Amino acid sequence: MGSKINVCLAIILVWFSAACTFGNNLVATQELSLQQAIKTALAESPYLHAIQQERNADQTYQDEAKSYRLPQIDLNEIYMRTNSPMEVFGVLLSQKKFSMADFAMGDANHPAPIDDYVTQLQVAQPLYMGGKIKHGIMAGKKMAAASDKKLERAEQEVRCQTVQAYLN
């Protein structure tokens, strides 16, 4: 039993001395300059990545505000199949397929089903919105400029924290 403990202690001692030796070599070979630390912190900071995503969202808001000047186009396709007497009569009239022979049908209360397709194209162009579009674009520009300043401030904070951590 005593020899097993001695073997375990010897293995632990060898492992510990190897870890210390290799650990000291790694620390000695990897020197990090202040400029490299700052560059790495700016590239890898999750905080800066979040601020950059906010900045991208603010840029998108500005682009969205500009798009309100453009015309809006809606295209709709409607399909209808009915056997309701009133609707069948109306569809036949709107399709210009109603004739005098249709008055002589056998049972006017139970007509054969009819299909109808309606295509609609609608274009809306804003002419005047009371300054809403203009002020939306101006607000978007100001939000984009503010987000640029916020990003600059965040980069300065990361630099400052990196210098403090490096010097400590």
Salt bridges, closest charged atoms under 4 A:
GLU54 OE1 - LYS150 NZ 2.71
ASP107 OD2 - HIS110 ND1 2.75
ASP115 OD1 - ARG81 NH1 2.85
ASP148 OD1 - ARG55 NE 2.48
GLU157 OE2 - ARG153 NH1 2.50
